[in-house]
Amino acid sequence: MKKLKYLICLALLWTVWGCSEEKFTPDQYLHGLGGEDYTPNEIDEWILKNFTIPYNMEVKYRWDQSELDLNKTLVPVKEDVVIPVMQIVKHVWIEPYEVLAGEDFIRLYSPKKYVLVGSPMYNSDGTIVVGQAEGGRKITLFRLNRFTPTDKELIQEIMKTVHHEFAHTLHQTIMYPEEFKQITPAGYTSSWNNVDEEEALVLGFVSRYACSEADEDFAEMISRIAVYGRDWWEQRIAKAHEMYVNAASPGQYAYDPAEAMRQKETIVINYLKNIWGIEFYDHDGEKGLVTMVQEALDRVLNEEYES
Amino acid sequence: MKKYIFIILSVLLLGCDKMEDNVFSENPDDRLQKTEEEYRQTILAAPNGWFLAINTKKEGAYRFWMSFTEEGKVAMLADMDATYSGIGETSLVPSGSTWQLKALLAPSLIFETYSYLHLLADPDNNIIGGTKGEGLGSDFEFRIVSEDNGGLNLKGNFNNCLARMDPATPEQAVKASEGGLKTVLEKHADYLEAVRFPTIEVGETKYLVKPNTRKTDFAYIDKENNLVEKTVGSYLDFNSLTQEAFASDVHFFEPVELDGMTFKGLKWNGEAYQVEIEGKTYEIFDNKVPPYPLHFGYNQTFSQLYVNANTMQGTLSDSFMNELYTPAYNRLGERSRYIQEMYCKFVMDALSGKPVMEFGVTYENKSNGKTFTAKWHYPYDVNEDGTLTFTDREQTGSTNEFIYEEYIYELPDLFCGLEYSNYGDADNWSQVVKSKIIPHTFKVDWAENKTPGLSGNIGGLFRVEREELFIAGQLKQ
C-alpha cells in the first residue's frame, strides 16, 4: 500500500512536470482585426473631421452587408450624395440639439453609427422602409440615391427619418409617460399601411405610420412637427377638428381627434422639457427645437451653408 | 488495487501535452492575408483593365470593362445601354465606385459604392426593371472561387450569380473605350436577324442552339417526344470588333448538359458558329424554322395562331394575300369596316363534345370605333398522316356575321367552302340551307419568318393540294 502511495506521488509529480507552458502570444497577427484597411479618400476624411472626431460617430457609406438585413436586396449609396446628405444631417439635426441641450448632448446620446444605403428597403407587403434605428446605437438611412440638394420633399423625408430615429433613442433612454399610450389606444394597428392619411388624422394621429404603435406615434410627433413645422401641425389639428365637427352623423367619431392630438403634443413638450431640458416651441423669446430645425432646413435649401 | 492503478493511469494520461498539429505550415490568418494580397496584385496587374461578365438571375449576362487603382477606386463602362434607354450612355461615360478585397466567408471582391454594376441589383424596379424589391437578381460582392487562364472565376455572395473576369488586350481596351460593349451587342443583332433558327444536327436529332445577346437557348425533342428546353447565361467577346469577324465568340458561364452532350461555348469560324462536342466539331446552320415538329392543335403545345396581315408582310404568301385577304379586305372596307386581325384557335365545342377549329376575323367599324369578331367553327378529322380535314363549317350565330360573311367569304372558305341555296332569302343563319360543302385538308407546320423585326414562333396551316396557299401567324399556347 505504501508503495502505491509513492507511486501516486511520483505520478502526480510527473504530471505536473509534464504540463507544458502555454505560449500565448498576444501580438499574433489576426487578419481583419482592427477594422477595415483602405486608403482614405476625400469622403473618408470629411467624415473623420465632421462626425468621427467631434462626435465619435461612424458614417458607413461603403457597402457592408453585415450591417443590413441579410434577406433584403439593397444597393450601396452613390458617392456624390454622401457629403451633402451628412451635411444636412449635421445642420438640421445635430446643431439644433447642440444649441438647445448643450454640446455634450449629442456626444452622449447620439447613435454611434450611421449606415447609408442607396435604395429603399422593400417589405413583402409592398411598403418600403426609409429609415431604421437599432437600440439607439445605429441609424440606417435608405433611399439616398434619390437625393438632390434642391428637393425639399426628399430632404424633409430624410430629416424626418433622422429625427424620428433619434426620438426613439431618447425614449429608449428615458421612457415617455404612460398616459401617452392611453390617448388613442384603439387606433394602433399593425396594418397601418392600409390606413390612409385622412383616416389617421381623424383618429388623432400625426401620420399613418403613427398608427402602427405608441412608440412610433411618439417618434412621429417629434419628427413630423420639427421637420414640417408648427404651422403645418396647427393646420392638421384644425383640419382634424373640422372633420370631427362636420361628421356625417353625430356619433361618427368617438372623440375629437384635435383634442387627442393636443394631449399628445402637451406630453411631448413636457417630456422634452422635463427630461432633457429642451424647449420644443419658442419660449421666453428663445427659439425652440421646431423653429431651429425649420430655419436650418430653409438655410440648407437656400444653400446658405458653406460646403 | 486495480482501482488505484486505474486512477494512476488516468492521471498520467491527463498530463499529456496537447500538441497543435497544423495541416498547413502557416496559420489561417497568415494564409488568408497572403491569398488576399495575391488576388490584390492580380487585380492591379491588368494594364488594359478587366472585362467582367455577370450572369444575372433574370436576364443573363451583362458585361463591364473595369480599371482598378491601388487607392481603392474602380472606373467602369457597361453594356446596359444596348438594352435600356434612359440610363445614359453606360458604354461611353465611365462610372466609379470604391473597391475592396475583404476576408468574408471567402476572400471577396466588393464594389462598395453605387456604380453601373449596381444598377442591375437595384431593388427599385423603376431604375432598370426586374422585380420590385429584387431588381434583376444580381451581385456586387463576389467571392473569388478560382483563377484560370489569367482570369478569375467569381460567385456573388448574395444571389450566387456567376461572374468571370478576364484581362483586356490593348486592342480590346481601345474598342471598349469607344463604346464597344454596346456595339458588339448591336452587331450580334445582325447575326440573329440572318440566322433565325441556329441549329446543329447530331446523329438524326436536330438541336436548336441560339446565341442571344445575353443568354443562349437550347431546344430539342427527346425520345419520348417531349420538347426539352434549356437556357444558359452567355456573353460575347470582342472578336467581331477587334478581328472584324461577322460575329463574336459566345462564352457560357457554365457548361450545358443536353441529351448526354456537353456544350462549353460557341466559336465563330469565319462563316458560321461551331460547337465542339467530345472532340467533334459541329457547324451551326440556319434551319429557317424550329428544328423540331410543331404541335399545334387542341390540347397541344400551341393551340392558337394570330395573324396581323399588316405587320406580317413577307411571311404571308402572295397567294394568300392576293387571292383571299386583299379582295375580302377591300370589299369589307367599302362598308367602312376594316380587318385588324385573324386567328385560328382549337377549342372544345360544347354541343358536339368534340374539338373544333375556330376561325375568327376581327374588324373595326370606323363609323363608331367598335370592333367585332366574326367566328366560324370547323369540325375536323385527323388523318393518318397527321393532316387535318375540315369537314364542315358553322357560323356562330350572330346577325353581324350573317350580314358580312358574303363580303369576306374567301377567308372562311379557305378551310371549308360552302354554297347556300337560299342565302338571299334568309333572315338569319338558322334559316340558311347548305347546298354544297367543300372540305379541305391542311398540314400543320412551322412557317418561315420572313418579316424583319417580327419575333415569336411562327406556324401555319398549309392546304395540302396547294401548299403555297397557307395562313401563317404567331403561335400562342
Boltz contact constraints between the chains, C-beta under 6 A:
constraints:
  - contact:
      token1: [A, 4]
      token2: [B, 4]
      max_distance: 6.0
  - contact:
      token1: [A, 11]
      token2: [B, 8]
      max_distance: 6.0
  - contact:
      token1: [A, 11]
      token2: [B, 11]
      max_distance: 6.0
  - contact:
      token1: [A, 11]
      token2: [B, 12]
      max_distance: 6.0
  - contact:
      token1: [A, 15]
      token2: [B, 11]
      max_distance: 6.0
  - contact:
      token1: [A, 15]
      token2: [B, 15]
      max_distance: 6.0
  - contact:
      token1: [A, 18]
      token2: [B, 15]
      max_distance: 6.0
  - contact:
      token1: [A, 20]
      token2: [B, 17]
      max_distance: 6.0
  - contact:
      token1: [A, 29]
      token2: [B, 29]
      max_distance: 6.0
  - contact:
      token1: [A, 30]
      token2: [B, 29]
      max_distance: 6.0
  - contact:
      token1: [A, 31]
      token2: [B, 29]
      max_distance: 6.0
  - contact:
      token1: [A, 31]
      token2: [B, 32]
      max_distance: 6.0
  - contact:
      token1: [A, 31]
      token2: [B, 33]
      max_distance: 6.0
  - contact:
      token1: [A, 31]
      token2: [B, 103]
      max_distance: 6.0
  - contact:
      token1: [A, 32]
      token2: [B, 103]
      max_distance: 6.0
  - contact:
      token1: [A, 38]
      token2: [B, 72]
      max_distance: 6.0
  - contact:
      token1: [A, 38]
      token2: [B, 100]
      max_distance: 6.0
  - contact:
      token1: [A, 39]
      token2: [B, 71]
      max_distance: 6.0
  - contact:
      token1: [A, 39]
      token2: [B, 72]
      max_distance: 6.0
  - contact:
      token1: [A, 62]
      token2: [B, 112]
      max_distance: 6.0
  - contact:
      token1: [A, 63]
      token2: [B, 110]
      max_distance: 6.0
  - contact:
      token1: [A, 63]
      token2: [B, 112]
      max_distance: 6.0
  - contact:
      token1: [A, 73]
      token2: [B, 123]
      max_distance: 6.0
  - contact:
      token1: [A, 73]
      token2: [B, 134]
      max_distance: 6.0
  - contact:
      token1: [A, 75]
      token2: [B, 118]
      max_distance: 6.0
  - contact:
      token1: [A, 75]
      token2: [B, 121]
      max_distance: 6.0
  - contact:
      token1: [A, 75]
      token2: [B, 122]
      max_distance: 6.0
  - contact:
      token1: [A, 76]
      token2: [B, 112]
      max_distance: 6.0
  - contact:
      token1: [A, 76]
      token2: [B, 113]
      max_distance: 6.0
  - contact:
      token1: [A, 76]
      token2: [B, 114]
      max_distance: 6.0
  - contact:
      token1: [A, 78]
      token2: [B, 114]
      max_distance: 6.0
  - contact:
      token1: [A, 79]
      token2: [B, 113]
      max_distance: 6.0
  - contact:
      token1: [A, 118]
      token2: [B, 114]
      max_distance: 6.0
  - contact:
      token1: [A, 119]
      token2: [B, 122]
      max_distance: 6.0
  - contact:
      token1: [A, 119]
      token2: [B, 123]
      max_distance: 6.0
  - contact:
      token1: [A, 119]
      token2: [B, 124]
      max_distance: 6.0
  - contact:
      token1: [A, 122]
      token2: [B, 123]
      max_distance: 6.0
  - contact:
      token1: [A, 122]
      token2: [B, 133]
      max_distance: 6.0
